[in-house]
Amino acid sequence: MRGTDYVTAADRSLEAAYEEPMSLAAYVDRIFETPTTASHASKYVLEAIEAAGTRTVVEEGEQKRRYRFFDDPHNDGEHAILGNTAVLNAFVDDLRSIAAGRAKDEKIIWFEGPTATGKSELKRCLINGLREYSKTPEGRRYTLEWNVTTTEPDERGLSYGTTSTGDDEENWYESPVQAHPLSVFPEGVREDILASLNAEVDDHIPISVETRLDPFSREAYDFLEKQYRRDGVEGLFSAISDERHLRVTNYVVDTGRGIGVLHAEDDGRPKERLVGSWMHGMLQELDSRGRKNPQAFSYDGVLSQGNGVLTVVEDAAQHADLLQKLLNVPDERSVKLDKGIAMDIDTQLLIISNPDLEAQLNQHADRNGMDPLKALKRRLDKHEFGYLTNLSLETELIRRELTGETEVWEAEAYDDLREQIREPVFVTVKGEDGEHRTREFAPHAVQAAALYAVVTRLDEERTPAELDLVEKALLYDQGYLQEGDTRRYKDEFDFDGDSHDGEHGVPVTYTRDTLADLLHEDRDRHHPDLAVEDVIMPRDVLNAMADGLADAPVFSTGERSEFENRVVPVKNHCFDQQEADIIDAIMHDKRVDEATVAEYVEHVYAWETGAELYNDRGEEIDPDPLKMKLFEIEHLGRFTEAAYESNLPRESVRDFRKEKIITALNRHAWQQRDENFAVDQVDLASIPAVTSVLESHDWDDVRRTFEDLEPRQWEDPPSGTQTEAVKEATIDRLVSDFGYSPASAELTSRHVMGQVSYRWD
């Protein structure tokens, strides 16, 4: 594209977001066509979230529905909130109650959590999502514009001290607080409009507009009313709302226009932070006849800017003095600019804080009923963000921090996520010599960092006795644990409902900084005989994270000791994964093909149920006891010849077939009960006993297949040996199918075979 093409694309983008101003009557017609454009604040925020749709995720071992809005889809996922889905769903439920005027409409929504848990991302995600939603036809947001300039020389219009004709575009002034267009109607008429509108909309949450004209617009309205009443004009409201004086215009929601954000560093008196301040120079310009003119007000406070959509108080502990001033805003929906000048507010209030705000709120808790902050605490509806306790989400977050990737991971099945988690990460860094070089976090390296971080966040005291913390982390991530042929799901374990998982632990910022230091560390000394200095292994990552605890000021002495003790099981698990990669690469060409497995399953099914069985020529045959026996001995490795009598299975084999194969098939048949069940259509991966055959081997299989393999010679195998051939094929397979680079494949295989050599004989 050329420069002019980009400019044209920008023109189209803006043209799609903005409309030409319309008359008040045309606006009323518009909202009957698209009712969502008239929604009140809490309903509008809810509709924006719901409009993005949902997807299914697994968090803490349970399937949950997640709103895609929080994946920041309009911004390519840059400010996606990873995890905390249950908390976000509770927030949406609260919005639904508030929007419907049920129970929680007087509440201020409060998000609390330690640093680096995604609270700031929540704010950015809300701003991005609401902005983009307001550009859609369903999400258009409208407000009022006034032109009250008069051409009569003896009259002073509301033109900020200038004199010009009423037709000039520069004399149109938009409501500074995004006043709802329906607020211009007399209350009774407005109620009739809403009653008719809600009657036509099939929605359990009716649209509600209870705000009156803002003070700025009221000044214009009163001025016009006075003019036309003095002139004896019939149809007073029609004259005031004539297109010469009043029009409805749409605006794109953003910070300062429908979204108010009060930052930690913002200062000023409470009134200034909430609604704005008087501009004394303007008071002299505007003829107010001895009173303050609301048009001389700045309207730059957080409530003024957020009127119509959302008000966010960020780092609320820095504005604790302001929170009590917000107490009555949700239910009274009104604030004062000054004595006698009130402004109606329609906004969804949301505050964000670290745990230090709660400490401030509880400073008088020991005074029981005399706690001066009791009323404030009653109004706050708390939602707690915690550290991620899902391995896949933490891995995704670390990758984002290291590479700037923004795409949100989605997967149809956990196996897809498993592949993404283990993948290597390549990062380009600039060395001291000014040259750029690419460094590799080997497969499982970033995953190792994520697993360790998650393990530090788990509550060991409230973990089922039969689980260690690594197993708990895996259970939380995939929803089940595979133990041989058995798959155990979370609901099969006795979990304590008062667990403190995610309340403390290693934050992602510590992990990010540790891994960033490794990227710039001189690693030539590690493997002087290999050109692999740019490879960072899982054990390098775990050692660095554990060693850095002592000097990190963010951790207490007790936390350092606790976290150091948790690194060993993570190292063991990571080695197990590397070991599995090496075995799978060695045995890749020796796997049992799926057709052989399928044939075995069909024979077992026919053997147990008496189902019909056919050969390749379509001829009906009997289940073959020899085929089943050979498969169970050679491929499953479950039994020996002693388990059979003349190829016929003894009780142990019969029990295995019924419990592990037939039960899984029956489960599949039940799930497909509305369709014609056929055993040859079964997903073999749904049978754990079969999955183990298709996907896994052990060192006994390797030893049996490669009798002359010598792990001690792996680093430098003699020429012409089986060890040399197996190593060459393994390295090639690791690179082509497992995502390793030649260097990381070499280092990983050396590490694994070095450990295996001690027990090979």
VOGU-3710 file (C-alpha; in Angstrom, 3 decimals, decimal comma):
1> mrgtdyvtaa> 0,000/0,000/0,000  1,080/3,563/-0,714  0,745/6,491/1,663  -2,477/7,646/0,014  -3,951/4,157/0,456  -3,342/4,267/4,186  -4,907/7,727/4,415  -7,939/6,443/2,499  -8,199/3,454/4,850  -8,125/5,838/7,815
11> drsleaayee> -10,877/7,913/6,206  -13,052/4,834/5,835  -12,416/3,860/9,449  -13,542/7,250/10,747  -16,485/7,435/8,388  -17,697/4,107/9,747  -17,463/5,392/13,307  -19,161/8,779/12,930  -22,523/9,904/11,607  -23,924/13,219/10,519
21> pmslaayvdr> -25,812/15,006/13,323  -29,554/14,341/13,352  -32,675/15,944/14,730  -34,152/14,875/18,053  -37,117/13,279/16,258  -34,767/11,332/13,961  -32,886/10,086/17,032  -36,077/8,764/18,607  -36,813/6,902/15,383  -33,255/5,551/15,431
31> ifetpttash> -33,479/4,062/18,921  -36,661/2,215/17,967  -34,654/0,671/15,122  -31,586/-0,076/17,289  -32,602/0,030/20,977  -29,094/-0,751/22,295  -27,993/2,745/21,310  -30,210/4,163/24,068  -29,032/1,851/26,863  -28,118/3,261/30,243
41> askyvleaie> -24,488/2,963/31,395  -24,412/-0,397/33,182  -26,567/-2,018/30,495  -24,326/-0,559/27,790  -21,156/-1,974/29,387  -22,885/-5,350/29,737  -23,997/-5,318/26,086  -20,487/-4,455/24,922  -19,102/-7,448/26,815  -21,788/-9,839/25,592
51> aagtrtvvee> -21,521/-8,649/21,989  -18,028/-10,164/21,699  -19,369/-13,673/22,415  -17,969/-16,439/24,599  -15,634/-19,412/24,429  -14,926/-22,399/26,662  -11,753/-22,597/28,754  -10,406/-24,880/31,466  -9,172/-23,107/34,601  -8,406/-24,710/37,948
61> geqkrryrff> -9,401/-28,007/36,432  -12,936/-26,919/35,530  -14,611/-25,916/32,292  -15,782/-22,311/32,325  -17,496/-19,996/29,885  -15,300/-17,005/29,149  -16,358/-13,720/27,570  -14,140/-12,975/24,580  -14,365/-9,279/25,411  -11,692/-9,854/28,071
71> ddphndgeha> -9,359/-11,314/25,425  -9,111/-7,771/24,015  -10,127/-8,958/20,526  -10,443/-5,439/19,119  -6,780/-4,764/19,916  -5,373/-8,101/18,712  -5,164/-9,331/22,286  -2,535/-6,808/23,408  -4,267/-6,163/26,726  -6,018/-9,502/27,142
81> ilgntavlna> -6,689/-10,532/30,728  -5,304/-14,028/31,098  -7,145/-16,236/33,551  -9,327/-15,059/36,447  -12,327/-16,111/34,337  -14,509/-16,927/37,359  -13,837/-13,433/38,761  -14,665/-11,767/35,449  -17,845/-13,831/35,107  -18,908/-12,699/38,579
91> fvddlrsiaa> -18,276/-9,106/37,471  -20,550/-9,614/34,447  -23,212/-11,143/36,686  -23,027/-8,069/38,908  -23,361/-5,809/35,874  -26,470/-7,728/34,892  -28,007/-7,219/38,348  -27,057/-3,541/38,425  -28,381/-2,928/34,912  -31,690/-4,544/35,812
101> grakdekiiw> -31,937/-2,525/39,035  -31,829/-5,638/41,180  -30,152/-5,623/44,584  -26,681/-4,405/43,670  -27,507/-1,120/41,971  -26,086/0,856/44,920  -22,771/-1,000/44,806  -19,356/0,229/43,682  -17,522/-2,620/41,948  -14,072/-3,179/43,440
111> fegptatgks> -11,242/-5,188/41,890  -8,454/-6,026/44,309  -5,305/-8,086/43,908  -1,527/-8,067/44,278  0,720/-6,523/41,651  1,032/-8,171/38,235  -2,323/-9,971/38,362  -3,935/-8,207/35,389  -5,813/-5,326/37,051  -4,243/-2,688/34,813
121> elkrclingl> -4,966/-4,891/31,815  -8,608/-4,912/32,895  -8,761/-1,129/32,672  -7,110/-1,062/29,239  -9,270/-3,929/28,000  -12,443/-2,130/29,092  -11,375/1,078/27,372  -10,412/-0,723/24,155  -13,539/-2,837/24,076  -15,969/-0,023/24,826
131> reysktpegr> -14,280/2,247/22,295  -14,557/-0,310/19,510  -18,094/-1,307/20,453  -19,158/2,338/20,209  -18,034/2,308/16,566  -20,510/-0,447/15,681  -24,118/0,251/14,632  -25,415/-1,515/17,779  -23,033/0,319/20,069  -23,401/3,886/18,794
141> rytlewnvtt> -23,408/6,435/21,611  -25,218/9,756/21,261  -25,351/13,078/23,037  -26,721/16,607/22,557  -25,291/19,660/20,814  -26,650/23,177/21,329  -26,579/26,370/19,301  -28,159/29,296/21,136  -26,399/32,150/19,389  -28,763/35,022/18,542
151> tepderglsy> -28,439/37,509/15,726  -30,256/40,234/17,619  -27,705/42,935/18,595  -29,258/43,639/22,001  -29,145/40,024/23,126  -26,120/38,167/24,384  -26,191/34,486/23,463  -24,280/31,649/25,062  -21,417/31,958/22,606  -18,535/32,281/25,038
161> gttstgddee> -18,199/36,017/24,441  -18,164/35,965/20,626  -20,696/37,375/18,193  -21,499/35,537/15,002  -24,460/34,159/13,100  -26,375/31,200/14,427  -25,624/29,219/11,286  -21,881/29,008/12,008  -20,653/25,474/12,840  -18,357/26,937/15,489
171> nwyespvqah> -21,378/27,951/17,547  -22,462/24,379/18,202  -21,481/23,208/21,678  -21,637/19,592/22,711  -22,765/18,576/26,164  -19,471/18,293/28,099  -20,760/15,281/30,049  -22,282/13,268/27,194  -25,885/13,973/28,236  -28,329/11,302/27,073
181> plsvfpegvr> -30,484/12,724/24,242  -33,704/11,527/25,902  -32,912/13,662/28,951  -34,105/16,732/27,038  -37,707/15,471/27,052  -40,035/16,319/29,936  -40,065/13,445/32,416  -43,540/12,196/31,543  -42,866/12,131/27,818  -39,504/10,420/28,386
191> edilaslnae> -41,230/7,704/30,425  -43,735/7,135/27,613  -40,930/6,800/25,056  -39,095/4,268/27,226  -42,266/2,317/27,968  -42,965/1,957/24,238  -39,329/1,138/23,498  -39,037/-1,523/26,195  -42,343/-3,063/25,138  -40,900/-3,704/21,674
201> vddhipisve> -37,597/-5,138/22,940  -37,378/-8,767/24,033  -34,890/-8,101/26,830  -35,131/-8,910/30,525  -33,239/-5,687/31,280  -35,328/-2,638/30,367  -33,651/0,552/29,208  -33,717/3,203/31,913  -32,951/6,916/31,513  -33,487/8,712/34,815
211> trldpfsrea> -31,062/11,585/34,345  -32,139/15,131/33,733  -30,342/17,575/31,468  -26,816/18,359/32,594  -26,232/21,911/33,933  -24,512/23,031/30,733  -27,425/21,897/28,575  -29,970/23,154/31,106  -28,475/26,649/30,743  -29,006/26,481/26,987
221> ydflekqyrr> -32,502/25,023/27,357  -33,567/27,694/29,850  -32,161/30,446/27,657  -34,137/29,249/24,636  -37,261/28,642/26,681  -37,114/32,183/28,033  -36,625/33,623/24,547  -39,536/31,734/22,970  -41,887/32,167/25,916  -41,278/35,910/25,791
231> dgveglfsai> -42,071/35,871/22,076  -45,272/33,894/22,733  -44,280/31,064/20,398  -46,681/28,121/20,210  -45,135/24,663/20,437  -42,530/25,735/22,952  -40,669/22,401/23,102  -40,666/22,127/19,301  -39,103/25,576/19,090  -36,453/24,770/21,706
241> sderhlrvtn> -35,580/21,432/20,085  -35,629/22,801/16,552  -32,634/21,720/14,444  -31,382/25,316/14,495  -30,762/24,989/18,254  -30,543/21,318/19,129  -29,164/18,284/17,375  -28,106/14,784/18,346  -24,589/13,681/17,523  -22,756/10,445/18,053
251> yvvdtgrgig> -19,370/10,154/19,730  -16,759/7,431/20,021  -16,395/6,312/23,616  -12,899/6,871/24,957  -11,058/8,201/27,972  -12,563/11,621/28,663  -15,671/10,932/26,582  -17,850/8,416/28,360  -14,957/6,836/30,239  -13,454/8,631/33,202
261> vlhaeddgrp> -10,166/7,358/34,630  -8,679/8,738/37,830  -5,005/7,815/37,992  -2,853/7,454/41,093  -0,938/10,648/40,305  -4,016/12,833/39,785  -4,383/15,429/42,520  -6,636/18,303/43,523  -9,534/18,795/45,896  -12,194/16,063/45,975
271> kerlvgswmh> -14,646/18,212/43,995  -12,052/18,835/41,281  -11,196/15,156/40,977  -14,861/14,146/40,898  -16,561/16,701/38,652  -14,148/19,509/37,748  -13,579/23,144/38,678  -14,814/26,652/37,931  -13,009/28,694/35,287  -13,140/32,142/36,859
281> gmlqeldsrg> -12,088/33,943/33,698  -15,069/32,456/31,911  -17,420/33,590/34,663  -16,502/37,140/33,753  -17,124/36,498/30,045  -20,533/34,888/30,491  -23,441/37,026/31,579  -24,676/35,066/34,581  -26,579/37,925/36,285  -24,968/37,462/39,654
291> rknpqafsyd> -24,754/33,665/39,703  -22,316/31,046/38,505  -22,923/29,911/34,969  -22,482/26,121/34,536  -20,954/26,804/31,132  -17,950/28,234/32,955  -17,244/24,853/34,557  -14,404/22,600/33,327  -16,256/19,242/33,643  -12,867/17,480/33,677
301> gvlsqgngvl> -13,503/15,409/36,799  -13,654/11,627/36,627  -17,453/11,449/36,984  -18,008/14,116/34,342  -15,772/12,346/31,845  -17,257/8,940/32,661  -20,877/10,036/32,513  -22,808/7,790/30,168  -20,589/4,713/30,350  -17,824/3,956/32,890
311> tvvedaaqha> -15,892/5,577/35,739  -12,626/3,957/36,892  -10,627/4,939/39,971  -7,210/3,387/39,443  -4,934/2,564/42,399  -7,808/3,490/44,697  -5,652/3,444/47,830  -4,200/6,762/46,628  -7,737/8,204/46,546  -9,170/6,663/49,713
321> dllqkllnvp> -10,373/10,113/50,792  -12,479/10,259/47,645  -14,271/6,949/48,079  -16,593/8,197/50,796  -17,585/11,076/48,509  -18,727/8,464/45,984  -20,997/6,667/48,455  -24,299/8,063/47,253  -23,497/8,355/43,563  -24,722/4,859/42,525
331> dersvkldkg> -28,187/5,211/44,061  -28,788/8,983/44,020  -27,019/9,347/40,659  -26,324/12,967/41,330  -23,403/15,204/42,296  -23,079/18,939/42,814  -20,943/21,383/40,898  -21,721/23,996/43,491  -24,441/24,976/45,916  -27,701/24,821/44,039
341> iamdidtqll> -26,179/23,395/40,857  -26,564/19,614/40,720  -25,678/17,242/37,935  -27,276/13,853/37,313  -24,812/11,049/36,647  -25,308/7,758/34,816  -22,091/5,779/35,010  -20,833/2,390/36,113  -18,443/2,913/39,025  -15,398/0,665/39,254
351> iisnpdleaq> -12,360/0,966/41,512  -9,055/-0,912/41,253  -6,589/-1,375/44,090  -3,788/-3,412/45,602  -4,414/-5,135/48,961  -3,228/-1,997/50,793  -6,655/-0,385/50,309  -8,280/-3,140/52,351  -5,776/-2,455/55,134  -6,889/1,185/55,149
361> lnqhadrngm> -10,559/0,199/55,184  -10,005/-2,148/58,139  -8,061/0,294/60,311  -11,119/0,839/62,553  -12,496/-2,698/62,338  -11,881/-3,320/66,055  -14,421/-0,609/66,894  -17,222/-2,924/65,811  -20,410/-0,934/65,209  -18,565/2,387/65,592
371> dplkalkrrl> -16,393/1,825/62,511  -16,608/5,130/60,549  -15,820/3,281/57,306  -18,561/0,710/57,719  -20,917/2,428/55,285  -18,211/2,579/52,644  -17,282/-1,075/53,044  -20,942/-2,032/52,714  -21,124/-0,277/49,346  -18,036/-1,969/47,876
381> dkhefgyltn> -18,624/-5,158/45,897  -15,268/-6,900/45,976  -13,767/-9,096/43,257  -10,290/-10,508/43,876  -7,761/-11,011/41,104  -5,219/-13,703/41,931  -2,001/-14,930/40,413  -2,528/-17,442/37,626  -2,656/-21,063/38,736  -2,903/-22,500/35,222
391> lsletelirr> 0,326/-23,659/33,618  -0,793/-22,916/30,062  -1,946/-19,382/30,929  1,257/-18,592/32,830  3,335/-19,910/29,917  1,360/-17,717/27,545  1,856/-14,711/29,810  5,629/-15,233/30,066  5,895/-15,587/26,297  4,027/-12,305/25,941
401> eltgetevwe> 6,423/-10,595/28,334  9,486/-11,922/26,495  8,424/-11,577/22,876  5,599/-9,050/22,705  3,252/-11,682/21,259  -0,382/-10,685/21,688  -2,373/-13,502/20,104  -4,629/-15,219/22,634  -4,225/-18,982/22,703  -7,321/-20,951/21,861
411> aeayddlreq> -7,578/-24,693/21,441  -10,253/-27,246/20,630  -8,577/-29,773/22,926  -5,900/-29,658/25,589  -3,469/-31,549/23,361  -3,258/-28,422/21,180  -2,384/-26,323/24,211  0,137/-28,915/25,357  2,059/-28,428/22,126  2,053/-24,637/22,494
421> irepvfvtvk> 3,246/-24,831/26,094  6,309/-26,917/25,318  7,428/-24,963/22,250  10,803/-23,188/22,183  10,949/-19,403/22,274  13,411/-17,444/20,141  14,354/-13,921/21,178  16,700/-11,543/19,353  19,031/-9,562/21,632  21,745/-7,012/21,062
431> gedgehrtre> 25,150/-7,905/22,433  27,871/-5,680/23,861  29,532/-5,721/20,443  26,404/-4,174/18,957  25,605/-7,301/16,965  22,144/-8,852/17,087  21,881/-12,537/17,912  19,014/-14,908/18,400  18,829/-16,874/21,613  16,679/-19,912/22,155
441> faphavqaaa> 14,754/-20,969/25,198  14,816/-24,694/24,493  11,576/-26,692/24,414  10,089/-26,901/27,932  12,260/-23,995/29,199  9,545/-21,328/29,367  7,127/-24,020/30,473  9,514/-24,862/33,329  9,524/-21,230/34,469  5,728/-21,118/34,307
451> lyavvtrlde> 5,308/-24,373/36,201  7,640/-23,225/38,950  5,775/-19,913/39,260  2,440/-21,737/39,498  3,763/-24,218/42,065  4,863/-21,346/44,332  1,289/-20,010/44,249  -0,481/-23,162/45,380  -1,710/-23,713/48,923  0,109/-26,830/50,087
461> ertpaeldlv> -1,875/-27,194/53,315  -5,171/-27,440/51,439  -3,973/-29,820/48,761  -5,392/-33,379/48,774  -2,948/-35,731/50,491  -2,545/-37,945/47,419  -1,350/-35,020/45,262  1,962/-33,181/45,220  2,028/-29,568/44,050  3,215/-30,386/40,530
471> ekallydqgy> 0,337/-32,823/40,116  -2,055/-30,219/41,467  -0,750/-27,693/38,937  -1,240/-30,180/36,096  -4,729/-31,035/37,341  -5,652/-27,346/37,451  -4,400/-26,874/33,898  -5,780/-29,839/31,982  -8,622/-30,847/34,273  -7,419/-34,392/34,841
481> lqegdtrryk> -4,408/-36,522/35,763  -3,375/-39,520/33,710  -2,204/-42,380/35,898  -1,395/-45,301/33,638  -4,679/-46,418/32,109  -6,745/-44,322/34,490  -7,758/-40,695/34,058  -8,803/-38,938/37,262  -10,705/-35,654/37,124  -10,677/-32,834/39,631
491> defdfdgdsh> -14,038/-33,686/41,155  -12,635/-37,072/42,176  -10,283/-35,389/44,653  -11,244/-33,886/47,983  -10,374/-30,202/47,607  -10,730/-27,708/50,459  -13,052/-24,902/49,417  -11,070/-22,357/51,466  -7,848/-22,782/49,528  -5,528/-19,769/49,222
501> dgehgvpvty> -4,282/-20,726/45,752  -3,086/-17,696/43,791  -2,980/-15,279/46,724  0,806/-15,117/46,821  3,807/-16,580/45,009  6,297/-15,632/42,310  4,850/-12,789/40,171  5,331/-12,823/36,423  7,477/-9,693/36,661  10,103/-11,646/38,634
511> trdtladllh> 10,050/-14,471/36,084  10,269/-12,014/33,191  13,246/-10,174/34,683  15,061/-13,420/35,496  14,630/-14,757/31,986  15,606/-11,411/30,482  18,873/-11,538/32,447  19,539/-15,014/31,049  19,075/-13,665/27,533  21,931/-11,218/28,039
521> edrdrhhpdl> 24,199/-13,502/30,036  27,444/-14,697/28,446  26,890/-18,434/28,113  29,982/-19,422/26,092  31,548/-21,092/29,104  28,811/-23,710/29,446  29,598/-25,838/26,377  32,976/-24,828/24,910  32,973/-27,814/22,546  29,648/-26,935/20,942
531> avedvimprd> 28,286/-23,898/19,154  25,281/-23,880/21,477  25,984/-20,864/23,660  22,691/-19,304/22,562  20,552/-22,106/24,043  18,914/-21,666/27,450  17,806/-24,977/28,931  14,972/-25,667/31,408  17,471/-26,356/34,200  19,179/-23,004/33,469
541> vlnamadgla> 15,846/-21,250/33,934  14,957/-23,061/37,159  18,398/-22,567/38,677  18,302/-18,851/37,900  14,823/-18,426/39,370  15,733/-20,265/42,561  19,112/-18,522/42,937  17,572/-15,084/42,444  15,113/-15,430/45,329  17,730/-14,433/47,913
551> dapvfstger> 18,317/-10,999/46,372  14,761/-10,171/45,308  13,296/-7,590/47,706  9,739/-8,554/46,776  9,964/-11,779/48,810  9,988/-12,193/52,578  12,439/-14,510/54,322  9,705/-17,108/54,810  8,688/-16,953/51,150  12,275/-17,420/49,962
561> sefenrvvpv> 12,665/-20,569/52,046  9,288/-21,917/50,968  9,839/-21,242/47,269  13,359/-22,697/47,240  11,981/-25,992/48,559  9,522/-26,228/45,684  12,000/-26,128/42,808  13,152/-29,780/43,017  9,843/-31,461/42,050  9,550/-29,008/39,154
571> knhcfdqqea> 13,039/-29,962/37,958  12,096/-33,630/38,157  8,931/-33,073/36,144  10,800/-31,105/33,482  13,377/-33,864/33,170  10,556/-36,385/32,772  9,234/-34,330/29,854  12,647/-34,124/28,206  13,115/-37,852/28,755  9,730/-38,559/27,122
581> diidaimhdk> 10,763/-36,453/24,103  13,979/-38,419/23,676  12,260/-41,809/23,996  9,529/-40,770/21,565  12,133/-39,542/19,070  14,161/-42,759/19,369  11,075/-44,949/18,997  9,239/-42,783/16,504  9,468/-45,268/13,646  8,675/-48,170/15,967
591> rvdeatvaey> 5,265/-46,963/17,055  2,273/-49,230/16,669  0,257/-47,969/13,728  -3,284/-46,889/14,417  -4,753/-49,535/12,135  -3,227/-52,298/14,283  -4,649/-50,726/17,424  -8,070/-50,304/15,802  -8,068/-53,958/14,775  -7,316/-55,021/18,342
601> vehvyawetg> -10,156/-52,844/19,726  -12,631/-54,274/17,205  -11,679/-57,846/18,116  -12,053/-57,140/21,848  -15,448/-55,519/21,279  -16,666/-58,472/19,228  -15,197/-60,930/21,784  -17,160/-59,308/24,643  -20,419/-58,267/22,990  -20,841/-60,803/20,206
611> aelyndrgee> -20,904/-57,985/17,650  -20,350/-58,894/14,016  -16,760/-58,713/12,781  -15,612/-58,627/9,160  -12,266/-59,007/7,416  -10,920/-56,859/4,553  -12,922/-58,878/2,022  -16,176/-58,241/3,880  -16,382/-61,799/5,168  -17,717/-62,327/8,686
621> idpdplkmkl> -15,061/-63,726/11,020  -14,674/-64,669/14,670  -12,542/-62,645/17,131  -8,941/-63,890/16,869  -7,616/-64,849/20,344  -4,021/-65,015/19,053  -4,097/-61,471/17,641  -5,444/-60,102/20,904  -2,896/-62,049/22,935  0,080/-60,889/20,853
631> feiehlgrft> -1,065/-57,266/20,994  -1,461/-57,371/24,778  1,937/-58,986/25,313  4,070/-57,224/22,688  2,490/-53,792/22,433  0,668/-53,217/25,673  3,352/-54,972/27,694  0,696/-55,777/30,267  0,886/-59,557/30,373  3,108/-62,583/29,846
641> eaayesnlpr> 2,387/-66,007/28,373  1,320/-67,148/31,839  -1,790/-64,969/31,606  -3,154/-67,143/28,798  -4,078/-70,772/28,365  -3,898/-71,935/24,742  -4,281/-68,279/23,634  -7,406/-67,933/25,768  -7,255/-65,172/28,402  -7,224/-65,908/32,073
651> esvrdfrkek> -9,261/-63,813/34,541  -6,736/-60,951/34,795  -6,779/-60,423/31,022  -10,566/-60,710/30,816  -10,926/-58,089/33,581  -8,518/-55,769/31,779  -10,423/-56,003/28,515  -13,762/-55,342/30,188  -12,642/-52,555/32,522  -10,225/-50,696/30,250
661> iitalnrhaw> -11,462/-51,294/26,722  -15,152/-52,183/26,854  -15,989/-49,598/29,538  -14,406/-46,838/27,438  -16,309/-48,022/24,354  -19,584/-48,116/26,293  -18,977/-44,583/27,504  -18,428/-43,461/23,918  -21,549/-45,329/22,792  -23,594/-43,579/25,484
671> qqrdenfavd> -22,297/-40,179/24,426  -23,241/-40,983/20,812  -26,559/-42,623/21,712  -28,554/-40,431/19,333  -26,457/-41,631/16,420  -25,643/-45,021/14,999  -22,766/-46,297/17,101  -19,969/-48,103/15,297  -16,786/-49,208/16,975  -14,705/-48,261/13,939
681> qvdlasipav> -15,779/-44,629/14,412  -14,473/-44,410/17,974  -11,677/-41,961/18,661  -8,982/-44,320/19,917  -7,438/-41,499/21,953  -10,557/-41,602/24,145  -9,453/-44,986/25,493  -6,587/-44,384/27,969  -5,252/-47,935/27,708  -5,037/-47,520/23,941
691> tsvleshdwd> -3,617/-44,020/24,127  -0,663/-45,334/26,072  0,083/-47,723/23,213  -0,203/-45,071/20,535  1,765/-42,372/22,314  4,243/-43,753/24,822  7,209/-46,061/25,215  9,729/-46,616/27,975  13,402/-47,481/28,232  12,572/-51,190/28,261
701> dvrrtfedle> 11,091/-50,733/24,798  14,228/-48,874/23,694  16,542/-51,548/25,122  14,530/-54,335/23,525  14,496/-52,583/20,136  18,121/-51,383/20,083  20,129/-54,066/21,826  23,531/-52,495/21,017  22,670/-48,944/22,094  25,171/-47,568/24,624
711> prqwedppsg> 24,039/-44,360/26,371  27,541/-43,721/27,795  28,803/-43,202/24,251  25,997/-40,809/23,261  28,037/-37,614/23,507  30,616/-38,871/21,005  29,509/-42,260/19,611  32,055/-44,415/17,767  31,670/-44,424/14,012  29,582/-47,187/12,526
721> tqteavkeat> 27,901/-48,170/15,787  24,213/-48,528/16,450  24,552/-45,716/18,990  25,756/-43,349/16,256  22,879/-44,294/13,971  20,256/-43,995/16,709  21,631/-40,624/17,814  21,649/-39,221/14,291  18,059/-40,350/13,698  16,957/-39,032/17,112
731> idrlvsdfgy> 18,466/-35,564/16,589  16,875/-35,369/13,133  13,501/-36,366/14,564  13,714/-33,879/17,458  14,380/-31,087/14,954  11,792/-32,092/12,348  8,902/-33,170/14,584  9,477/-31,872/18,110  10,432/-28,230/17,546  14,034/-28,482/18,724
741> spasaeltsr> 16,909/-26,684/17,083  19,980/-28,828/16,341  21,732/-27,255/19,323  18,899/-27,720/21,817  18,342/-31,265/20,529  22,003/-32,061/21,135  22,009/-30,594/24,638  18,727/-32,183/25,665  19,663/-35,623/24,403  23,064/-35,403/26,113
751> hvmgqvsyrw> 21,435/-34,427/29,392  18,871/-37,221/29,278  21,233/-39,955/28,107  23,766/-38,885/30,702  21,216/-39,562/33,430  19,990/-42,774/31,799  23,509/-44,203/31,521  23,687/-44,565/35,309  20,819/-47,045/35,329  21,124/-48,558/31,850
761> d> 22,716/-51,814/32,974
//
